[in-house]
Each structure stands twice: as structure tokens, then as C-alpha cells.
Amino acid sequence: MGKTFTVGSLKPAVRPSERSISAAPPKPDGPSAVRPSVIQIEQKGKTFTVQPAPGVSLLDAALGQGVLLDHKCKKGTCGRCMVTVLAGAHLLAPKTRREREKTDQPAKRLACQAQIQ
């Protein structure tokens, strides 16, 4: 049986009887889930993306990339730099004592205290 080609394509046309059944794509929460390589955060209803810069705070990385996060003291006392981490939490070190004192919500972080690993 000869191959049939579609107009504008060099790929053979697939006839309904020739289609193969493929496995469903992996679920995002499964063992093969792809972890984001960026940190996505939200502050005061605005969403920002920060490229990880190991060894610096989330706030310093954001400011260095032109992401203007609201902040004040840079010591973890005022809480003004509080953000919600939407993606990329695995790129951050565990919460500091000051962060734990400010909030018990896992996704909430003080950008000035959250260190990028």
C-alpha cells in the first residue's frame, strides 16, 4: 500500500484505522513532574517572575532584575516585603526564624529573608 501525503506537508497522512493509542501524559504532581526553574511570586495582587540567583535574598534578586517589590527595612521586622510564592519554592532555603514569627502559612515568605539556594 502506498503512502498518502497531505497538501503542504511531507508527512504521510494518518488514516483513522492506522492511529495508535498513546499513553496519557504524566500528571504534573507525579514523580516525573517538572519543577519550575524560576520563582513566581505575588505581592499585593501583582504577579512577578524572578530568575534564581543563588546565595542572595529573593528581594535582592528581584530588585536586581528590575522587579520592584514593596519593601522597607530589609531586616525581616516590618513585613512589608511579604510575598506569596506561587512556583519555585523548592529554589528557596527553609524559612528563617523571623519568617516563622511573621507567618505560619507555608507559601508566605519575607522576600528580604528568603534565601535562594
Phi, psi and chi 1 to 4 in degrees:
 res  aa     phi    psi   chi1   chi2   chi3   chi4
   1 MET       -  133.7 -175.3  160.9  128.3      -
   2 GLY   -81.4  160.0      -      -      -      -
   3 LYS   -83.1  144.9  -67.5 -175.8  178.9 -177.7
   4 THR  -109.3  132.9  -54.2      -      -      -
   5 PHE  -111.0  145.9  -67.2   91.8      -      -
   6 THR   -86.9  159.1   60.4      -      -      -
   7 VAL   -65.8  129.7  174.9      -      -      -
   8 GLY    80.3   10.8      -      -      -      -
   9 SER  -138.6  148.7  170.3      -      -      -
  10 LEU  -102.2    5.3  -64.0  177.8      -      -
  11 LYS   -89.6  139.9  -67.0 -177.9  179.0 -179.1
  12 PRO   -63.4  143.2  -15.3   24.6      -      -
  13 ALA   -71.3  142.0      -      -      -      -
  14 VAL   -98.5  122.2  178.3      -      -      -
  15 ARG   -83.7  149.7  -65.9 -177.0 -179.9  150.9
  16 PRO   -51.5  -36.4  -24.2   30.9      -      -
  17 SER   -75.1  -15.4   61.7      -      -      -
  18 GLU   -97.9   -6.3  -63.9  175.0  -10.3      -
  19 ARG   -67.5  137.8  -71.8 -171.9 -179.9  139.2
  20 SER   -97.2  154.0   62.0      -      -      -
  21 ILE   -91.2  122.7  -60.5  173.2      -      -
  22 SER  -104.8  158.0   60.2      -      -      -
  23 ALA   -69.4  152.5      -      -      -      -
  24 ALA   -65.9  147.8      -      -      -      -
  25 PRO   -63.4  150.9   17.5  -25.1      -      -
  26 PRO   -63.3  146.3   19.9  -27.9      -      -
  27 LYS   -72.8  144.2  -67.0 -178.1  179.8  178.9
  28 PRO   -62.6  -23.8    7.0  -11.7      -      -
  29 ASP   -93.9    5.3   58.9  -12.3      -      -
  30 GLY   -79.2  179.8      -      -      -      -
  31 PRO   -64.4  -22.3   18.2  -25.7      -      -
  32 SER   -96.4   16.5   62.7      -      -      -
  33 ALA   -62.6  138.4      -      -      -      -
  34 VAL   -87.6  126.4  176.7      -      -      -
  35 ARG   -87.1  138.3  -68.0 -178.2  145.0 -169.1
  36 PRO   -64.2  147.7   14.9  -20.7      -      -
  37 SER  -101.2    7.7   59.1      -      -      -
  38 VAL  -126.7  164.5  -64.6      -      -      -
  39 ILE  -108.1  120.5  -56.6  166.9      -      -
  40 GLN  -106.4  127.3 -171.7  174.4   23.7      -
  41 ILE  -130.3  161.7   55.3  176.3      -      -
  42 GLU  -130.2  136.7  178.5 -176.5   25.8      -
  43 GLN  -142.3  123.4 -173.6 -175.0   56.6      -
  44 LYS    53.0   43.5  -62.0 -177.3  179.6 -179.1
  45 GLY    81.4   -0.7      -      -      -      -
  46 LYS  -109.4  140.5  -65.3 -178.8 -178.2  177.9
  47 THR  -104.1  137.2  -56.9      -      -      -
  48 PHE  -131.8  152.5  -54.6   98.8      -      -
  49 THR  -117.3  131.0  -59.5      -      -      -
  50 VAL  -123.0  129.8  178.2      -      -      -
  51 GLN   -76.2  131.5  -63.4  -66.9  -34.4      -
  52 PRO   -65.0  135.8   13.6  -17.8      -      -
  53 ALA  -127.2   92.7      -      -      -      -
  54 PRO   -52.8  138.2  -24.9   34.2      -      -
  55 GLY    91.3   -0.8      -      -      -      -
  56 VAL  -122.6  165.5  -60.4      -      -      -
  57 SER   -74.4  158.7   71.3      -      -      -
  58 LEU   -60.1  -38.1 -179.4   55.5      -      -
  59 LEU   -64.3  -48.0  177.7   60.8      -      -
  60 ASP   -63.7  -39.3  -72.8  -21.0      -      -
  61 ALA   -63.8  -44.8      -      -      -      -
  62 ALA   -62.5  -48.8      -      -      -      -
  63 LEU   -62.2  -38.7  -65.6  174.7      -      -
  64 GLY   -65.8  -20.4      -      -      -      -
  65 GLN  -103.0   10.8  -65.4  168.1   32.5      -
  66 GLY    82.7   10.6      -      -      -      -
  67 VAL   -87.6  112.0  175.9      -      -      -
  68 LEU   -88.4   86.0  -59.1  176.6      -      -
  69 LEU   -81.9  144.0  -67.2  180.0      -      -
  70 ASP   -71.1  131.0 -171.3   15.9      -      -
  71 HIS  -158.9  169.9   66.3  -74.5      -      -
  72 LYS  -145.5  -69.3 -174.2  175.1 -180.0  178.5
  73 CYS   -83.9  -27.7   72.6      -      -      -
  74 LYS    60.0   20.5  -73.0 -170.4  155.2 -173.3
  75 LYS  -119.8   -6.1  -63.2  176.4 -173.4  174.0
  76 GLY    86.1   13.5      -      -      -      -
  77 THR   -99.0  -34.8   56.0      -      -      -
  78 CYS   -83.8  -30.0   71.9      -      -      -
  79 GLY    79.0    5.4      -      -      -      -
  80 ARG   -68.3  -25.2 -162.6  163.1  171.5  178.5
  81 CYS   -90.4   13.0   65.9      -      -      -
  82 MET   -58.3  131.2 -178.0   81.4   64.4      -
  83 VAL  -131.4  162.0  -63.6      -      -      -
  84 THR  -106.4  124.9  -58.3      -      -      -
  85 VAL   -85.1  116.7  178.8      -      -      -
  86 LEU   -91.1  -32.8  -56.3  173.5      -      -
  87 ALA  -155.2  149.7      -      -      -      -
  88 GLY    87.3   17.7      -      -      -      -
  89 ALA   -60.2  -28.0      -      -      -      -
  90 HIS   -66.8  -14.3   65.1  -78.0      -      -
  91 LEU   -85.8   -4.3  -61.5  168.3      -      -
  92 LEU  -106.2  145.8  -60.5  172.8      -      -
  93 ALA   -67.7  160.8      -      -      -      -
  94 PRO   -56.7  158.7  -23.5   32.9      -      -
  95 LYS   -59.4  144.2  -78.4 -172.8  173.4 -174.0
  96 THR   -81.6  170.6   63.4      -      -      -
  97 ARG   -58.3  -45.1  177.6 -175.4   53.4   82.3
  98 ARG   -60.5  -40.0  -71.2 -166.0 -172.0 -101.5
  99 GLU   -65.4  -42.9  -72.9 -177.5  -79.6      -
 100 ARG   -63.6  -32.8  -69.6 -170.2  -52.8  -89.2
 101 GLU   -69.0  -32.6  -70.3  170.8   -5.9      -
 102 LYS   -80.8  -35.6  -70.7  -72.8 -178.8 -170.0
 103 THR  -155.1  147.9 -178.1      -      -      -
 104 ASP  -105.7    4.8   59.1   -6.4      -      -
 105 GLN   -81.8  123.2  -63.3  177.7   27.9      -
 106 PRO   -57.6  -35.7  -15.8   23.3      -      -
 107 ALA   -81.5  -13.7      -      -      -      -
 108 LYS   -86.2  130.0  -62.8  -77.3 -172.8  179.8
 109 ARG  -136.8  149.9  -59.8  -66.7  -58.1  -99.4
 110 LEU   -86.5  115.3  -68.1  175.9      -      -
 111 ALA   -60.0  -30.4      -      -      -      -
 112 CYS   -74.7  -20.4   71.0      -      -      -
 113 GLN  -105.3  -24.1  -63.6  -65.0  -60.0      -
 114 ALA   -71.7  111.4      -      -      -      -
 115 GLN   -90.8  136.4  -67.9  -67.9  -49.6      -
 116 ILE   -83.9  131.8  -59.5  173.5      -      -
 117 GLN   -85.3      -  -54.6 -171.8   80.8      -
